[in-house]
Amino acid sequence: MMNTFISGERQYGFVSKFNYVREAGTSGEQRAAETILQELKKENSDAQIRTEEFSFFAPQIKRSFFEVTAPYHKVYEACTFGFCANTDENGLEADFVYLENADDINMKQANGKIVMLNNYMSRTMLEKLVKAGALGFVSFSGTPIDTGKKRLPTSKNLGQSKTLAEIPGTCIHFVDAAEIVEKGALRVRMICEQTLVEKTSQNICARIEGSDKSDDILTVTAHYDSVPQGPGAYDNMAGCAIVMELFLYFCEHKPRRTIDFVFFGAEEKGLLGSRAYVKAHDSELSHHLFNMNIDLAGQSLGGTVIGVTGDSSICRQFEALAEKCGIGMTTRSSVWSSDSNTFAWKRVPSMTLNRDGYGMHTEYDTIDLISAWSLRRSALLLCTIANYLANEEVFPLCRQIPQEFLAQLDASFSTEK
């Protein structure tokens, strides 16, 4: 029955409705939320369909400026790093040093300087720079072969916060960063000015109440927002199509356990939708047994990985289910970089399905690269797993999360202000 019900063409048609940018807090994201609601309500089922709004802060960049002042002079295109401190109107000028990967030896040179480093800038890294006495930092984006618009730096942000961080930061392009190092920049000046504005996003939820084990809750989730660079068909409207397909299946085949199908907003801003969800549902989290998340799906060529943040025995069980339905995939027991982390942080075992693909976070992430064949296979695999979890007499998965995973998650989420 499942094999004949799941449709790749129906999922492809769903993805085709969202071929536009859906950055969190914008009219594009709001438009997508309204379309998802309409699609859920078309089923005319007894599912409990609702919208859960939440607010967040976003940086509004006012000024960005970066120049080398010694031993040569040149102004470079720059973009103020979101959520970092402002400089005064004249900017911050100081000696400059390139710290590479911010290893302990290089970090000893940071005191009193504006520093540049390779690492992805996080609040943890920023705290390390502040402790080392750095006055400001420079990050870079792009590749050495970029041309045209790609030759400009890409905006970057620290994690979500209601306040600006301790020191200013800016981002320049890779090619400019390489030139600065090659030419031996010794002193630089930067101007950073931004304000924080409050914005609204929403999670779209559809709950199907279980028949005889309704106190047990499973979640099937994906985020529907995109980055501003492209329409995000692979990342992650294809994942939303899979969630919608499973919703349609369980409307027709009522599960024993309750399933909440959730389309998260603002994932690209720092897992904000899933964080708002666990906060709103804190009183019922003890009844949540497992989170099935999808993030990156739908392209034809590539392999499928299910990352499990839970006991390694879950991987073996999912592999057996995949073999049963004849769909190849691999599993990995680890902390995954998606909304599943939020559930695991709250001690709910979780997984994320991730399929290889091209164009994530770029203008190339369009429906042109999405495959109905691939969508059907991923949905069939996840529906097999969901059906197993929703209907077994005794819930079949271990609910203990390894301590090393919990330590990683606690450290990661504790850095968010």
C-alpha positions in Angstrom: 0.0 0.0 0.0 2.8 2.5 0.9 4.7 1.7 -2.2 1.7 2.6 -4.4 0.7 5.7 -2.4 4.0 7.6 -2.2 4.4 9.8 -5.3 7.5 11.6 -6.4 5.6 13.6 -9.0 3.2 15.0 -6.3 6.2 16.0 -4.3 7.9 17.6 -7.3 4.7 19.6 -7.9 4.8 20.8 -4.3 8.4 22.0 -4.6 7.5 23.8 -7.8 5.2 26.2 -5.9 8.2 27.7 -4.0 10.7 28.8 -6.6 11.5 32.1 -4.8 13.7 33.3 -2.0 12.2 32.7 1.5 14.6 34.4 3.9 13.3 34.3 7.4 11.3 37.3 8.5 10.5 38.5 4.9 7.4 38.5 2.8 8.8 35.5 0.9 8.9 33.4 4.0 5.4 34.6 4.9 4.1 33.7 1.4 5.6 30.2 1.7 3.9 29.7 5.1 0.5 30.7 3.7 1.0 28.2 0.8 2.0 25.4 3.1 -1.1 26.1 5.2 -3.3 25.9 2.2 -1.8 22.6 1.1 -2.3 21.1 4.5 -5.9 22.2 4.7 -6.7 20.8 1.2 -6.6 17.3 2.7 -9.8 18.0 4.7 -8.7 15.6 7.4 -9.2 15.8 11.2 -5.6 16.9 11.7 -5.0 19.8 14.0 -3.5 22.4 11.8 -1.9 25.5 13.4 0.6 28.3 13.0 3.0 29.1 15.9 4.6 32.5 15.5 7.9 33.5 17.2 10.1 36.6 17.0 13.8 37.0 16.5 16.4 39.7 15.9 18.1 40.4 12.7 21.0 42.8 11.9 20.3 45.8 9.8 23.7 46.9 8.3 24.2 50.7 8.1 27.9 51.1 7.2 30.7 48.7 6.2 34.3 49.8 5.4 37.7 48.2 5.4 41.1 49.5 4.3 44.7 48.7 4.7 46.6 51.8 5.9 50.2 50.4 6.1 52.6 49.5 4.5 50.3 50.3 1.5 46.9 51.9 1.1 43.8 50.2 -0.4 40.1 50.2 0.4 38.4 46.8 0.0 34.7 45.8 -0.3 33.4 44.7 3.1 30.3 43.7 4.9 29.8 44.2 8.6 29.5 41.0 10.5 26.0 40.6 11.9 25.5 40.9 15.7 29.1 42.3 16.3 29.9 45.5 18.0 29.8 48.9 16.2 32.8 51.1 15.8 32.6 54.8 16.3 31.9 57.0 13.2 35.7 57.3 12.5 36.2 53.6 12.7 38.7 51.4 14.5 42.4 51.5 13.3 45.0 49.1 14.7 47.8 46.8 13.8 46.8 43.7 11.8 47.7 40.0 12.1 46.5 37.0 10.2 45.9 34.2 12.7 45.1 31.4 10.2 43.2 28.7 12.2 43.5 30.5 15.5 45.8 27.9 17.0 47.4 28.6 20.4 50.7 29.9 18.9 49.1 32.4 16.6 46.6 33.5 19.2 49.4 34.9 21.3 49.8 37.6 18.7 46.2 38.8 18.9 46.4 41.3 21.8 45.7 44.9 20.8 45.2 44.0 17.1 42.6 43.5 14.4 42.9 39.9 13.4 41.9 37.8 10.4 41.3 34.1 10.6 40.0 31.2 8.6 37.6 29.7 11.1 33.9 29.9 10.8 33.2 32.7 13.3 31.0 31.7 16.2 30.3 33.1 19.6 32.7 30.6 21.0 35.5 31.8 18.7 34.6 35.4 19.4 34.9 34.8 23.2 38.4 33.3 22.5 39.4 36.4 20.6 38.1 38.7 23.3 40.0 36.7 25.9 43.2 37.0 23.8 42.8 40.8 23.7 41.8 41.2 20.0 40.2 44.6 19.2 38.3 43.4 16.1 38.3 40.7 13.5 38.1 40.1 9.8 36.5 37.0 8.2 36.4 36.1 4.5 34.0 34.4 2.1 34.1 33.1 -1.5 36.6 31.3 -3.6 39.7 32.2 -5.6 37.9 31.7 -8.9 34.8 33.9 -8.2 33.9 36.6 -10.8 31.1 39.2 -11.2 28.7 39.4 -8.2 30.4 36.4 -6.6 33.5 38.6 -6.2 31.7 40.5 -3.4 31.9 39.4 0.2 28.9 37.5 1.6 27.1 38.8 4.7 27.7 36.6 7.8 26.2 36.6 11.3 27.1 35.4 14.7 24.4 33.3 16.4 21.1 34.8 17.4 21.2 37.4 20.2 19.3 40.4 21.5 22.5 42.4 21.9 25.6 43.2 20.0 28.8 41.3 20.8 31.9 42.7 22.5 34.1 43.5 19.4 33.4 44.6 15.8 33.9 42.3 12.9 33.7 42.5 9.1 33.8 40.2 6.1 35.9 40.6 2.9 36.3 38.4 -0.1 38.7 35.5 -0.3 40.8 37.1 -3.1 41.1 40.3 -1.2 42.1 38.4 2.0 44.8 36.6 0.0 46.1 39.9 -1.4 46.3 41.4 2.1 48.4 38.5 3.3 50.7 38.5 0.3 51.3 42.2 0.4 52.1 42.0 4.1 49.4 44.3 5.6 50.5 45.7 9.0 47.8 48.1 9.9 44.1 48.3 8.9 41.0 50.4 9.6 37.4 49.2 9.8 34.0 50.8 10.2 31.1 48.8 11.3 27.6 50.1 12.0 24.4 48.1 12.5 21.2 48.0 14.5 19.1 45.0 15.5 15.5 44.8 14.3 12.9 42.4 15.6 11.2 40.2 13.0 8.6 37.5 13.0 8.6 34.0 11.6 6.3 31.0 12.1 6.3 27.3 12.4 3.5 25.5 10.5 2.2 22.4 12.3 -0.3 19.6 11.5 -0.9 17.1 14.3 -2.5 13.7 13.6 -3.7 12.3 16.9 -2.8 8.6 17.5 -5.5 6.0 17.7 -4.7 4.1 20.9 -1.2 5.4 21.9 -1.9 9.1 21.5 0.2 10.2 24.5 3.3 9.1 22.6 4.4 11.8 20.1 6.7 11.6 17.1 7.7 14.6 15.0 8.4 14.7 11.3 10.1 18.0 10.4 11.9 20.2 7.8 12.6 23.9 7.5 11.0 25.9 4.7 13.0 29.1 4.8 16.0 29.7 2.5 19.1 31.8 2.5 18.9 35.1 0.6 21.2 33.9 -2.1 18.7 31.5 -3.7 15.3 29.8 -3.7 16.5 26.7 -1.7 14.8 23.8 -3.5 17.4 21.3 -2.3 17.9 23.2 1.0 15.2 22.6 1.9 11.8 22.7 0.1 12.5 19.2 -1.1 12.6 18.2 2.6 9.3 19.9 3.1 7.8 18.0 0.2 8.7 14.8 2.0 7.1 15.9 5.2 4.0 16.8 3.3 3.9 13.4 1.6 4.2 11.6 4.9 1.4 13.8 6.2 -0.8 12.8 3.3 0.0 9.1 3.9 -0.8 9.2 7.6 -4.1 11.1 7.0 -5.1 8.0 5.0 -3.5 5.5 7.4 -4.1 6.6 10.9 -1.1 5.9 13.2 -1.3 4.5 16.7 1.0 7.1 18.1 0.5 10.9 17.6 2.6 12.5 14.8 3.3 16.2 14.6 4.3 17.3 11.1 6.2 20.6 11.4 7.5 23.0 8.8 10.1 25.2 10.6 10.8 28.8 9.9 14.1 30.6 10.4 16.4 27.5 10.4 19.0 29.4 8.4 19.1 32.0 11.1 20.3 29.5 13.7 17.7 26.7 14.1 15.3 29.3 15.4 12.1 27.6 14.4 12.9 24.3 16.1 14.1 26.2 19.2 10.8 28.0 19.3 9.0 24.7 18.9 10.7 22.9 21.8 10.2 26.0 24.0 6.4 26.2 23.1 6.0 22.4 23.7 8.3 22.1 26.8 5.5 20.7 28.9 4.9 17.8 26.6 8.5 17.0 25.6 8.6 14.0 28.0 6.1 12.4 25.7 8.1 13.0 22.6 9.8 9.8 21.6 11.7 10.6 18.4 12.3 13.4 15.9 12.6 12.6 12.2 14.1 15.6 10.4 14.9 16.1 6.7 17.5 18.7 5.6 18.9 18.5 2.0 17.0 16.2 -0.3 15.7 15.6 -3.8 18.7 15.6 -6.2 19.1 12.5 -8.3 22.8 11.8 -8.1 24.4 11.2 -4.7 24.1 9.1 -1.6 21.6 9.3 1.3 22.8 9.5 4.9 20.7 9.3 8.1 22.5 11.0 10.9 21.3 9.7 14.2 21.8 11.7 17.4 21.0 8.8 19.7 22.1 5.3 20.6 24.0 3.4 17.9 21.5 0.6 18.0 19.1 3.0 16.2 21.4 3.0 13.2 21.3 -0.7 12.9 17.5 -0.7 13.1 17.1 1.9 10.4 19.6 0.0 8.1 17.4 -3.1 8.5 14.3 -1.1 7.5 16.1 0.4 4.5 17.1 -3.1 3.4 13.6 -4.3 3.8 12.3 -1.6 1.4 15.2 -1.9 -0.9 16.5 1.6 -0.7 20.2 2.2 -0.2 21.5 4.5 2.5 24.1 4.7 5.2 23.8 5.8 8.8 26.0 7.8 11.1 25.7 8.2 14.8 26.7 11.8 15.5 25.6 15.3 16.4 24.1 16.6 13.2 24.0 20.2 12.0 20.2 20.7 11.6 16.9 21.1 13.5 17.3 17.6 14.9 20.0 18.9 17.2 17.4 21.0 19.0 15.4 18.0 19.9 18.5 16.0 21.0 19.5 19.0 23.1 16.2 18.6 24.9 16.9 14.8 25.4 14.7 13.6 22.6 16.6 11.2 20.3 16.6 12.4 16.7 17.8 12.0 13.1 18.3 14.0 10.0 18.0 12.6 6.5 20.6 14.3 4.2 21.2 13.5 0.5 24.2 14.7 -1.4 23.6 17.5 -3.8 24.9 20.7 -5.5 24.3 24.4 -5.0 23.4 24.7 -1.3 23.2 28.3 -0.2 23.7 29.6 -3.8 21.6 30.8 -6.7 21.9 27.4 -8.3 19.7 25.7 -5.7 16.6 25.6 -7.9 14.0 23.1 -8.8 15.9 22.4 -12.0 18.2 20.1 -10.0 15.3 18.3 -8.1 14.3 14.8 -9.1 10.8 13.2 -8.6 12.6 9.8 -8.5 14.8 10.9 -5.7 12.0 12.5 -3.7 9.9 9.3 -4.0 12.8 7.1 -2.7 13.5 9.3 0.3 9.8 9.6 1.2 9.3 5.9 0.9 12.3 5.2 3.2 11.2 7.7 5.8 7.6 6.6 5.6 8.8 3.0 6.3 10.6 4.2 9.4 7.8 6.4 10.5 5.2 3.7 10.1 7.4 1.3 12.2 7.9 3.9 15.0 4.2 5.0 15.0 2.6 1.5 15.2 4.8 -1.0 17.1 3.2 -2.2 20.3 6.2 -1.3 22.3 8.3 1.7 21.1 11.3 0.0 19.5 14.1 2.6 19.9 16.4 3.2 22.8 15.7 6.6 24.2 19.1 7.2 25.8 21.4 9.7 24.1 25.1 9.1 24.5 26.7 11.4 27.1 29.3 12.7 24.7 26.6 13.9 22.3 24.8 15.6 25.2 28.0 17.4 26.2 28.5 18.6 22.6 24.9 19.8 22.4 25.0 21.6 25.8 28.2 23.3 24.9 26.9 24.4 21.5 23.5 25.7 22.7 25.0 27.4 25.8 26.9 29.8 23.5 23.7 31.3 22.2 22.9 34.6 24.1 
